[in-house]
Structures are given as structure tokens and as C-alpha cells.
Amino acid sequence: MLTRILVPAAALLLAACSGPAPAPSEPAGKSVIEVTDAFVVKPPEGRDVASGGLTVSVQGEPVDLVGASTDAADRVELHTMSMTDGVMQMRQVDKFTASEGSPIVLKRGGNHLMLFGFNESLQPGDTVDIALEFLDSDGASQTIITTADVKALGD
């Protein structure tokens, strides 16, 4: 009976004296996100709605781009663009997904960012910061800030 009590007690005492447990390794689902080629197209004079683009590549688990914001505009939305019976249709979407080998490509004439209430004082050659919000499959959020070049309408 005494052995049943002393052995577990000794094990607990040794565990308490062995120092801190090693830190857990990074979660298996961690992803590395890279944002490149970010730009915003300055709207024509008198308009305050701009479009923008960028490329998001990921190494590791897929991630969803679920939002964007910038001090250069009141609001930023994620949009698709398609042609149906010769008519361009743009629709706001909740997310775009990037996975290894399948980046998110937002560009003119395709899926893109729409910036509403764009700051008209910005000129081609200026840059703006855009905060991009990503979610992984576990719902963990990550914000990446990228710098976008302001381009002229024809560039």
C-alpha cells in the first residue's frame, strides 16, 4: 500500500523539479502568405471609385482573403467581374481563396478590389497602404499590410 502512494508521489516530485516543458512547435496548419504587385487605379476626375489589384501566393495551408481596408478610401470591397451576353457584371464577394499553386490574382478586367470614397488628392506615382485580412481553415485571422502603387487610368 505504501508503495502505491510513494511511487506516484516521487514521480510528481521529479516532474516538478525537471524544469519547464518545451514550447510547442508551430501549428501544422501555419501558412506563409506573400502579397506582390499591388496597385490602385486613380479614377477619372470627379469620380471617387477606384479599382485595384494584387497577387497573393501562399505556402502551406490555403487561406481566404476576406477583407481589405485603406486610409486612401472610405471602404474596400472584394469583387468578381464576368461578361454575360456582352454585359460586364461586377459582384461583391465574401472571399477569395489562395492555395499552393493557385494564387489569388486581382487585376483589371478580372477579379479586383473596389475602393469607394477614394482620396482624390492621390496622384499616379503615389503609394497607399492596404491592410488585407486573411482567415485560415481554423478561423484564425492574419492581417498583412501591403503598399500599392497609384496608377493612371491608362497605365
C-alpha positions in Angstrom: 0.0 0.0 0.0 2.8 2.4 0.9 4.4 1.6 -2.5 1.2 2.7 -4.3 1.4 6.1 -2.6 5.2 6.7 -2.7 5.8 5.8 -6.4 3.3 8.3 -7.8 4.4 11.0 -5.2 8.0 10.5 -6.3 7.0 10.8 -10.0 5.2 14.0 -9.3 8.2 15.4 -7.3 10.6 14.6 -10.1 8.3 16.2 -12.7 8.1 19.4 -10.7 11.9 19.6 -10.5 12.6 18.9 -14.1 12.2 22.5 -15.4 9.7 24.0 -17.8 8.2 21.9 -20.5 9.4 22.6 -24.0 7.4 25.1 -26.0 5.0 23.5 -28.5 6.1 23.7 -32.2 4.2 25.8 -34.7 0.8 24.5 -35.5 0.8 22.2 -38.5 -1.6 24.4 -40.5 0.5 27.5 -40.5 0.8 29.3 -43.8 3.2 31.8 -45.3 1.4 34.5 -47.3 3.2 36.7 -49.9 1.5 39.7 -51.5 3.0 41.2 -54.6 2.2 43.6 -57.5 -0.3 45.7 -55.5 -1.8 48.7 -57.3 -4.7 51.1 -57.3 -6.0 52.8 -60.5 -6.8 56.5 -59.9 -10.4 57.1 -61.1 -11.3 59.8 -63.7 -11.7 63.4 -62.5 -14.9 63.9 -60.5 -15.3 60.2 -59.6 -14.3 58.6 -56.3 -14.5 54.9 -57.1 -11.2 53.2 -57.8 -10.2 49.7 -58.7 -7.1 47.8 -57.6 -5.2 44.6 -57.9 -2.6 42.4 -56.4 -1.3 38.8 -56.3 -1.5 36.6 -53.2 0.6 33.5 -53.0 0.6 31.0 -50.1 2.9 28.3 -48.9 1.3 25.8 -46.6 -2.4 25.5 -46.0 -5.0 27.5 -48.1 -6.1 30.9 -46.8 -9.1 33.1 -47.6 -8.8 36.8 -48.3 -11.9 38.1 -46.5 -11.4 41.8 -46.3 -9.3 44.9 -47.1 -9.1 48.4 -45.9 -7.0 51.6 -46.5 -6.8 55.1 -45.3 -7.0 56.1 -49.0 -10.7 55.2 -49.3 -13.8 55.0 -47.2 -14.5 51.4 -48.0 -12.8 48.5 -49.9 -14.8 45.5 -51.3 -13.7 42.3 -53.0 -15.3 41.9 -56.5 -15.6 39.4 -59.3 -16.0 40.5 -62.9 -17.6 38.5 -65.6 -19.1 39.1 -69.1 -22.7 37.7 -69.6 -24.3 38.3 -73.0 -21.8 41.1 -73.7 -22.6 42.8 -70.5 -20.0 43.3 -67.8 -21.2 42.2 -64.3 -19.3 43.0 -61.1 -20.4 41.4 -57.9 -19.1 41.8 -54.4 -17.9 38.5 -52.8 -17.1 37.5 -49.3 -13.7 35.9 -50.0 -11.1 34.7 -52.5 -9.1 31.6 -51.7 -5.3 31.2 -52.2 -3.6 27.8 -52.1 -0.2 26.5 -53.1 -0.1 26.6 -56.9 -3.3 28.6 -57.1 -2.7 32.2 -56.1 -5.3 34.9 -55.8 -4.8 37.3 -58.8 -6.8 40.5 -58.7 -6.4 42.6 -61.8 -8.0 44.9 -64.3 -10.7 43.1 -66.4 -11.0 40.3 -63.8 -11.5 39.8 -60.1 -10.4 43.0 -58.3 -10.6 45.4 -55.4 -13.1 48.2 -55.4 -12.2 51.3 -53.4 -15.2 53.6 -52.6 -14.6 57.2 -51.5 -11.1 57.2 -52.9 -9.0 60.1 -51.9 -8.9 62.4 -54.9 -5.7 64.1 -53.8 -3.7 61.0 -54.5 -1.9 61.0 -57.9 -0.2 58.5 -60.1 3.2 57.7 -58.6 2.0 57.9 -55.0 1.6 54.8 -52.9 -1.0 53.7 -50.4 -1.0 51.1 -47.7 -3.7 48.4 -47.9 -4.5 46.1 -45.0 -5.6 42.6 -46.1 -7.4 40.3 -43.7 -6.9 36.5 -44.2 -8.6 33.6 -42.4 -7.2 30.1 -42.3 -9.2 26.9 -42.1 -9.3 27.1 -38.3 -10.7 30.6 -38.5 -7.5 32.3 -37.3 -7.1 35.8 -38.6 -4.0 37.3 -40.0 -3.6 40.9 -41.3 -0.9 41.8 -43.8 -0.2 45.4 -44.9 1.0 45.9 -48.4 2.0 49.0 -50.3 0.1 49.7 -53.6 1.3 52.0 -56.4 -1.3 54.5 -57.6 -1.5 54.2 -61.4 -3.1 56.4 -64.0 -6.2 55.1 -65.8 -4.3 54.2 -68.9 -1.2 52.7 -67.2 
